[in-house]
């Protein structure tokens, strides 16, 4: 696992169903990095992209991004300031919010550094995501538990 840093080190990692996922991420790669729209949108993700393994985890925040802020995200909430995601293209599991699929999710994202001048965003996250209803498309691959997540990225 990458250390918990706040220097824009280009790191992203978490424990996913007991397995360590750790990546070095540089630049603005949407498939593994941070996209920040200064009008209150943050998308952070990381994953594997190969013939043998094509999986990713991530989250989207649609709220005012502030250092020190903790976002409690739940699919059960009337107001959704964001969403968690999981995808596995080889097994055709797509756990993300769309009009067709709406997974159960619950977890937190904490922004530990948000520096617009240095263009650094760092934080921690954890969540559980699963389908509790039939799917319009894709497969149900069971519960996905993401713990001890951290990211330290340039935007």
Protein Blocks (a to p, Z undefined) as FASTA:
>chain_A
ZZdddehnopacddeehiacddddehjdfklccdddfehpacdddddddfkbccdddddd
dddddehiacdddfkbmbdcbdcddddfknopacdddfkbccddddddddfbdcfklopa
cdddddddddfbdcfedcdebjaddehiacdddZZ
